[in-house]
Amino acid sequence: MRIWHQSLTVLDDLPAYAERMRGHIRKVVRPDTEVVLHGMLPGTYPGNYPGDDIGFRFMYTMHSTQWAVHALNAEAAGFDAFALCSLPDPMLTEIRTLVDIPVTGCGESCFHMATMYGQRFGILLFIDRMAARYLEQIKGLGLAQACVGIEP
């Protein structure tokens, strides 16, 4: 099985992060599974930290269009699944309408998992301007009553 792992960061700008992810992936996947890390296009952000951009709704939406293109590329390259590996799940619903391979979202998975292991959950975040986006996402998943809050 080959899984396209899509990051919200430009992985070329963060080699230590990418290597740490590869190390973790090697520990948790089956021997017959290949997870290939992909990031945003070089030059997407003015620095190596996307939070300065994606905290603004317009910039988040603009950058999210790359995810749709990456999903189409994953399917064309014969990947078996596309994993959106960022909590806000950029364009998750839209991408699922574009490709015929399974598409999973980190946020969707984490929020549902949180309700399975506890009655309620909360989010601590480091991009305070993203709080409203996460709340919309949680409401869209039907989990608003389980969320106690989102705080920086």
Protein Blocks (a to p, Z undefined) as FASTA:
>chain_A
ZZddddfbdfklmmmlmmmmmmmmmmmmcfkbccddddddehkamblbfklmmmpmklmm
mmmmmmmmmmmmmmmnopabdcddbfklgoklmmmmmpccdcddfklmmmmmmmmmpmbd
cdddfblklmmmmmmmmmmnopmmmpgbdcZZ
